[in-house]
Amino acid sequence: MKKHDDSTHFGFKTVAKDEKANMVAGVFHSVAGKYDLMNDVMSFGIHRLWKRFTIDCSGVRRGQKVLDLAGGTGDLAAKFSRMVGPTGEVVLADINDSMLKVGRDKLRDMGIVGNVKYVQADAEKLPFPDDTFDCITIAFGLRNVTDKDAALRSMLRVLKPGGRLLVLEFSKPVLEPLSKAYDMYSFHIMPRMGEWIANDKDSYQYLAESIRMHPDQDTLKDMMEEAGFGSVEYHNLTGGIVALHRGYKF
């Protein structure tokens, strides 16, 4: 059945578009305090390798300006801070103030100050001038955005010509046995982990569902191209459980 223009998905549920942002906010307010712990537990630490690959593909250099969008607890921002050095700048942006506070406190505890700014921002309406950033990253955040096309256009606008966007996100496993095993893990084990460790089964049930509702690799590639990005390509990681998409502003 075709959805009405004013509806979207929240996991497997159909909700009004103007309700989704608040519903997603509720999820991340709930999980913020144990977000890093749950990432390590649920991915068996592999998320660190996925993020390291993203950083290696970023091409970020000293003196550049980087936007870590939906930056959460700051894993990417911390690395970029060291890469751009004192003459560069990293903006850690997240729509959720609970996540932003956790990320700010974490980076400050690591001694990272001076070249990192913290901005509460909606990916669909980024509050930055045109042609501001050399690189934008969004890791495990795009699937929670209500209007992904608007967000991609907004990212393109604030990139400098020649700048690049990297989207690290859960995607579609390329092997059927892996896909079945991943479904079993996502829907039967991950919510239980959320219940046992974070006392929050429902949020992790939503996160599992949101992964399934996210566009597959080729669909997201097409969306980036339609938004105006060029030379778009993607790399499957861990058999396509995660994919890294990269595109440029020309």
N, C-alpha and C positions, 0 to 999 in steps of 0.2 A: 504494500500500500504506500502510495506517495505521501510524504510528510507535508503538512502545511508549512508555509514559509515562516510562521512564527513559532515553530517547534524544533526541537533538536533532541539529541540523546544525552542522557546522564547514565553512563553504563548501558544496561539493556533497557532502561526505562525511557519513555518519550516524555519530555517536559517542555514547558514554555521556554523560549530562548532567554527571556529576561529573568528566569529563575535559576538557570544553570550556574551562573557565576557565583551566586550565593551558596548554592549547594556544593560546588567544588571548594569554595572557601571554607565551608564547614568541615570538609574532609581534611584539608591541610592544616586548619587550626588544631584539629584533633591529633594529627600524626606528627606535628612539627617537633615535639620534644624528643621523640624516639626515631626520627626519620633516618638519621645516619646509621643507627644500630640496625634498624629493619632492612635498610639497603644491604648492609653487609651480610645479615643472616639470610635474607631471601635470595640473594644472588651468589651466595657463597664467596663473596668478595670480588666476583668477576666484574662488577660495575666499575671498579677502579681501573681495570684494563680497558674497558670500553671508553672511559673518560680520557685515559692516557692516549689512546689511539686518536680521539677527537682533537686533543691538544697537539699531537704530532702532525695532524693534517691541517692545522689552522694557519700555518705560515706566519704566526704572529711574531713581530720583531720589536726591538727596543724603540721606545718613543711612540708607539702606536696607541690607538684608542680602541678599546674592546668593550662590547656590551655582552654581558652574560645574562641572558634573558631567562626568566623563570629559574633564576640562579639558586634558589633555595638556600641550602646550607653552605654554599660557597666553595665546593670542591674545585670547580673550574676556575673561579675567580682567584682563588689562592695561587694557583699555578700561573695564571696570566699576569698576576701582579708582579711576580718575579721576572717573567719574560719581558714585560714592557719597561721595567725599571723605573727610576724616579722621574724620567722625562715623559713617560707614558701615563695612561690612565685606564682603569678598569671600572665600569659601572656594573654593579651587581643589582639587577632589577627583578622584582617579583611582585605579583599582584597581591600576594598574601602577606600581611604584616607580621604574622606569627613566624612564618618561614624566614622573612627578611631579618627579623630580630635574632633568630637563632644563627643565621649566617653571619651577621655583623658581630655578634658576641664570639663566635668561633674564630673568625679571622683576627679579631683584636687579641684574643687569647694566644694566637699564633704569632703575634707581633707584627701583623700586616696592617700598617696604617700609612696614610700619606697619599698613596696613589689609587686608592679604592674609594668609590662613592657608592652610596646605597639609595636606591630610588624605588618607591612603590609605584608600579606602572602596569597598565593594561596592555598586553601585547597587541591588541587590535587598534589601540590609539596611543602610540608611543609618544611621550612628551619631550621629544628631542627635535632639534632643527634638521632639515634636510642635509644629507651628505656629512654626517657627523662621525661615523665609526668605520674603522678599517676592517673590523671583523665582528660578527654577531654569532653567538652560540646559544642554542636552546636545547637543553638536555632533559629529556623525559618530562617536557612541559607542554609541547604542542598538542598532544592528544586531549588535554584538559581545556583547551581554548574553544570557546563556543563557535566563533566564525574564523576558521583557519585561513580562509582565503584573504580576509581583511587583515589578519595578523601578518601574513606573508607580504602583502603589499605595504604594510606599515614598516616592516623590517627593511624591505627594499628601499623605501623612501629615505630612511635614516642612514643607510650605508653610503659610503663614499664611492664614486666611480672606481671600479677595480676592486672594491671590497667584496668580502665573501661571507656567506651564511652557512653555518654548519648546524644541521638538525640531527641530534642523536635521540632515537626514539625506539621503543619496542615496535616490532614489525611482525612479519609472517614467516614462520619457519619454512625452509625450502624442502625439507624431507618429511614425508608423511609420518614415519615412526616418531620422529622428534616432535612433530606437531601434536600427536596424540599424547605423548608423555608430558609435553608442556601444558596441554589442556588439563590433564589430571593434576599436575602440580599446582597450576594457577587457581583452579576452582575448588580443590579439595584440601590442599595443604597450606597455600598462602593465606587464605582467610583464617585458618586455625592458628597459624603463626601470629597473625595480627591480634587474635583474641588472647593467646597465651602471653605474648611479650608486650604488646601495647594496649591490651584490654580494649581492643577496637576491631571487632570482626567485620563490621559493616563497611568501614572505610576501605579495608583491603579487599573486600568483595567488589566494591566499586572500582578499585584500581585494576583488578583482574578483568572486569568487564570492559573498562575503558580501553584496555589494550586491544581487545578483540574488535572494538568499534573503530579503531584508528585505521586510516587508509593504508593499504599495503604499499610495498616499495615502489612499484611502477605508478600507482595512483598518486602518491605524494610527489614523485618526480614530475608528473604531468602538472600537478597543482603549482609547484614551484616555477615551472616554465610559463604557465599561464599568468602567474603573478608578475612575470618579467625577468626572472633570473635566467642567466645563460650558462652554458657548459655544465648543466646539472648532471651529477652522477651520484651513485650510491655504492656503498660497500656493506655487504652482509657480514655481521659479526655473530659468532656462536650459532652458526647454521641459520641465520636469519631471525633468531629470537629478537635481535636488535639490529638496526641498520643506521648507518651514518650517511646522510644526504649532504651534498655540498653544491652550492651554486654561487655564481658571481653576478655583480652588478656591472654592466658595461655602459 
